Every structure is written in C-alpha cells, then in structure tokens.
Amino acid sequence: MGGPLIGVSTYLESRARWGVWELEAALLPAGYPRLVQRAGGLAAMLPPDDPAHAAATVARLDGVVVAGGPDVDPARYDAERSPRTGAPAPERDAWELALIHAALASGTPLLGICRGMQLLNVALGGTLVQHIEGHVKDVGCFGHHEVSPVPGTLYAGVVPESCAVPTYHHQAVDRLGEGLLASAHAVDGTVEAIELPGSAWVLGVQWHPEMGEDLRVMRALVRAAS
C-alpha cells in the first residue's frame, strides 16, 4: 500500500518546451513530488482549476502542499503594487487561496512553501513586504541561510535546532494573518515559518525544502496526513 495522498499545487505557464513541443503547460519542479515520495507520501499535481472545485478536490486528499512560484498579487492584501513586484498570476492566486481555505475548513493538513506560506498569510488577512534584500543569491540560483525555530512551536517540534535552508525569495510576511504565529526567523529577523495554533496541522515555510536533503518538514506533514 502507498502512503497518504498529498496534493501539490502547480504552475500554469502559457509556454513551456519539452521534446518537439512548445505548448501551454501545468508544471511542477520535480523536487516537489520527489520530496513527497521520499517522505513516504503519494504525490498528486493540482493544476489551477475553478475555485468552486477546491473543497471537492481537498476532500479527496490526505494533505495539501501549496508550492512556490510567482509573487502574490498585492490587490489580494489591499496594497499598491511595488515596481519590484512580479506580474500577477490570477489563476494561481484564486485557486490556491481556495485550496487553503478548503484545507483549513476541513482540517486537512496543509504545508505552504515560499509563495505558499505567503498565500497562507494573505488568506488569513495578513500582508506582505513586497521586496527584501539578501534572500536571493543570484537570479535562478538558490542560496542558503540560517533559520532559527521559536521554542514551543509546531515547527520547533519538527526541527528543534537552527539550520541552513535553501532559499530563493524577495518577498516576505509583514503583518501576520489572524491566528497565525511566527515559528522561525532568519538572522535578519525575516519571518521564515508560520503556523496556526489550535487547528489541524498547518505550517508555512519561507524556504524551499524540495531543494535540500532535510525531509523532516515533509515527513511531519505526511505523518499528520496519515
């Protein structure tokens, strides 16, 4: 028998190339399903869909991962767009926010990764810093920095020590959404993990565990989904 079924949200790109083809594609970096699989889960891709279908989709899953990707549209948190903010991805914003709300409503274990953590914050009424320095090594190149857990949190129970994590982001959590708790920070004070105490298993991490070897965060999601 396989492990719990973990749905992972995907990109929707107007043009992608493989073999002889250049077509619109729903795609996901292979690190995400491999991380789920290595942690003992079964991975399913969740391309953008009608937000009205989110609850029915989540009902068929044991856990949900909202993956990294483009910047969240500042209109989602009532902010003016900064010149440093990337082009909006309205289909992903709408679908992934609906997935988050459906997971929270149903008590389905939920992990947000990078953009996914930011969307979790926005879904609960929080805001984002639209540009920070020092968390992107080079364009298209992941860097590493230290992240320290907040004692007594869900995240600290999973990863109790400070450790270096793969990172690539230029936006970050600003005002926390309702009920959310910051559970890890970078050396510069950037919020690196958030969670929702008193709920089912809900965690967001600002870094990219799919680009590293540490399976603990994904294993914790898979355990909760089991």
C-alpha positions as CSV (number, residue, x, y, z in Angstrom):
1,M,0.0,0.0,0.0
2,G,1.1,3.6,-0.6
3,G,1.3,6.4,1.8
4,P,-1.2,9.3,2.2
5,L,-2.2,11.2,-0.9
6,I,-0.6,14.7,-0.9
7,G,-1.8,17.2,-3.5
8,V,0.7,19.8,-4.7
9,S,-0.4,22.9,-6.5
10,T,1.3,23.7,-9.8
11,Y,2.4,26.5,-12.1
12,L,0.3,27.4,-15.2
13,E,2.6,28.6,-17.9
14,S,1.5,30.0,-21.3
15,R,4.5,28.4,-23.0
16,A,6.8,25.5,-21.9
17,R,9.1,23.4,-24.1
18,W,9.9,19.7,-24.0
19,G,10.9,17.5,-26.8
20,V,9.4,18.8,-30.0
21,W,6.6,20.6,-28.2
22,E,6.1,24.2,-27.1
23,L,2.6,24.5,-25.5
24,E,0.7,25.8,-22.6
25,A,1.5,23.6,-19.6
26,A,0.7,23.0,-16.0
27,L,4.0,22.1,-14.5
28,L,5.8,21.5,-11.2
29,P,9.6,21.3,-10.5
30,A,10.4,17.6,-9.9
31,G,11.8,18.4,-6.4
32,Y,8.2,18.7,-5.0
33,P,6.8,15.3,-5.9
34,R,10.2,13.7,-5.1
35,L,10.1,15.3,-1.6
36,V,6.6,13.9,-1.0
37,Q,7.6,10.5,-2.2
38,R,10.9,10.4,-0.2
39,A,8.9,11.4,2.9
40,G,6.5,8.4,2.4
41,G,3.6,10.0,0.6
42,L,1.9,9.7,-2.8
43,A,2.1,12.9,-4.8
44,A,-0.7,14.3,-7.0
45,M,-0.5,17.5,-9.0
46,L,-3.2,20.1,-8.5
47,P,-3.2,22.5,-11.6
48,P,-5.2,25.7,-11.4
49,D,-8.9,25.0,-11.6
50,D,-12.3,26.7,-10.8
51,P,-12.0,27.8,-7.2
52,A,-15.5,26.4,-6.7
53,H,-14.0,22.9,-7.1
54,A,-11.4,23.4,-4.3
55,A,-13.5,21.8,-1.5
56,A,-14.3,18.7,-3.5
57,T,-10.6,18.4,-4.5
58,V,-9.3,18.7,-0.9
59,A,-11.9,16.2,0.2
60,R,-10.2,13.5,-1.9
61,L,-6.7,14.3,-0.4
62,D,-5.0,13.5,2.8
63,G,-2.8,16.6,2.8
64,V,-2.1,19.7,0.7
65,V,1.1,21.5,-0.3
66,V,0.9,24.9,-1.8
67,A,4.1,25.3,-3.8
68,G,6.4,28.2,-4.5
69,G,6.0,30.4,-7.6
70,P,5.3,34.0,-8.7
71,D,4.6,36.9,-6.4
72,V,1.1,37.2,-4.9
73,D,-1.0,40.0,-6.4
74,P,-0.8,42.9,-3.9
75,A,-4.5,43.5,-4.6
76,R,-5.1,40.3,-2.6
77,Y,-4.0,42.2,0.5
78,D,-5.2,45.7,-0.5
79,A,-1.7,47.1,-1.2
80,E,-0.4,49.1,-4.1
81,R,1.9,47.3,-6.5
82,S,5.6,47.9,-6.0
83,P,7.8,48.3,-9.1
84,R,9.7,45.3,-7.7
85,T,6.7,43.0,-7.7
86,G,6.4,40.5,-10.5
87,A,3.5,40.0,-12.9
88,P,0.3,38.7,-11.3
89,A,-0.8,35.1,-11.7
90,P,-4.6,35.4,-11.1
91,E,-5.5,31.8,-11.8
92,R,-3.0,30.5,-9.3
93,D,-3.9,33.1,-6.7
94,A,-7.6,32.3,-6.9
95,W,-7.1,28.5,-7.0
96,E,-4.5,28.3,-4.2
97,L,-6.4,30.6,-1.9
98,A,-9.4,28.4,-2.4
99,L,-7.3,25.3,-1.6
100,I,-6.0,26.9,1.5
101,H,-9.5,27.9,2.7
102,A,-10.8,24.4,1.9
103,A,-8.0,22.7,3.8
104,L,-8.5,25.0,6.8
105,A,-12.2,24.4,6.8
106,S,-11.9,20.6,6.6
107,G,-8.9,20.2,8.9
108,T,-6.8,18.7,6.1
109,P,-3.0,19.0,6.9
110,L,-1.5,21.9,5.0
111,L,2.0,23.0,4.1
112,G,2.8,26.2,2.4
113,I,6.2,26.5,0.7
114,C,7.6,30.0,-0.1
115,R,4.8,31.6,-2.1
116,G,2.5,29.1,-0.4
117,M,3.5,30.4,3.0
118,Q,2.8,34.0,1.8
119,L,-0.6,33.0,0.5
120,L,-1.5,31.3,3.8
121,N,-0.7,34.6,5.5
122,V,-2.8,36.6,3.0
123,A,-5.7,34.1,3.2
124,L,-6.0,34.9,6.9
125,G,-5.9,38.7,6.4
126,G,-2.1,39.3,6.6
127,T,0.1,41.4,4.4
128,L,3.5,41.0,2.7
129,V,6.7,43.0,2.3
130,Q,7.0,43.3,-1.5
131,H,10.8,43.4,-1.6
132,I,13.6,42.5,0.8
133,E,17.3,42.1,0.1
134,G,19.6,39.2,0.9
135,H,17.4,36.2,0.3
136,V,18.3,35.6,-3.4
137,K,21.8,34.6,-4.1
138,D,21.6,35.2,-7.9
139,V,18.8,35.1,-10.4
140,G,17.8,31.5,-10.9
141,C,20.2,30.3,-8.2
142,F,19.2,29.0,-4.8
143,G,21.2,30.2,-1.8
144,H,21.3,29.1,1.8
145,H,20.9,30.9,5.1
146,E,20.3,30.1,8.8
147,V,16.8,29.7,10.2
148,S,16.1,29.5,13.9
149,P,12.9,28.0,15.4
150,V,10.8,29.7,18.0
151,P,10.8,27.3,21.1
152,G,7.5,25.7,21.9
153,T,6.1,25.9,18.4
154,L,5.0,23.1,16.0
155,Y,7.9,23.9,13.8
156,A,10.4,23.7,16.7
157,G,8.9,20.2,17.5
158,V,9.8,19.1,13.9
159,V,13.2,20.9,13.6
160,P,14.4,21.9,17.1
161,E,17.8,23.3,16.1
162,S,18.9,26.2,13.9
163,C,19.9,25.0,10.5
164,A,20.8,26.3,7.0
165,V,18.0,26.1,4.4
166,P,17.7,26.5,0.6
167,T,16.3,29.9,-0.1
168,Y,15.1,32.0,-3.1
169,H,12.6,34.8,-2.4
170,H,12.4,38.5,-2.4
171,Q,9.1,39.0,-0.6
172,A,8.2,38.1,3.0
173,V,5.5,38.1,5.6
174,D,4.8,41.6,7.1
175,R,1.6,41.7,9.3
176,L,0.6,38.2,10.4
177,G,-2.8,36.9,9.4
178,E,-5.4,36.2,12.1
179,G,-4.4,33.5,14.5
180,L,-1.0,32.9,12.8
181,L,2.2,32.6,14.9
182,A,5.7,33.2,13.6
183,S,7.6,30.0,14.4
184,A,11.0,30.6,12.8
185,H,13.2,33.6,11.8
186,A,16.2,34.4,9.7
187,V,19.2,36.2,11.3
188,D,17.9,39.5,9.8
189,G,14.5,39.0,11.6
190,T,12.6,37.9,8.5
191,V,9.7,35.5,9.4
192,E,10.7,32.1,8.0
193,A,7.9,29.9,9.2
194,I,4.3,30.5,10.3
195,E,1.7,28.1,11.8
196,L,-1.9,28.2,13.1
197,P,-2.1,27.0,16.7
198,G,-5.2,25.3,17.8
199,S,-6.0,24.0,14.3
200,A,-5.2,20.8,12.4
201,W,-1.6,20.6,11.2
202,V,-0.9,23.9,9.4
203,L,2.6,25.2,8.6
204,G,4.2,27.5,6.2
205,V,8.0,27.7,5.5
206,Q,9.6,30.5,3.5
207,W,12.4,28.4,2.2
208,H,12.4,25.5,-0.3
209,P,12.7,22.1,1.3
210,E,12.3,20.4,-2.1
211,M,15.8,21.8,-3.0
212,G,17.5,20.2,0.0
213,E,18.0,16.9,1.8
214,D,16.2,17.5,5.0
215,L,12.9,15.5,5.0
216,R,11.7,16.5,8.4
217,V,9.1,19.1,7.5
218,M,7.6,16.9,4.7
219,R,7.7,13.8,6.9
220,A,5.8,15.7,9.6
221,L,3.1,16.6,7.0
222,V,2.9,13.0,5.8
223,R,2.6,11.8,9.4
224,A,-0.2,14.3,10.0
225,A,-1.9,13.2,6.8
226,S,-1.7,9.6,7.8
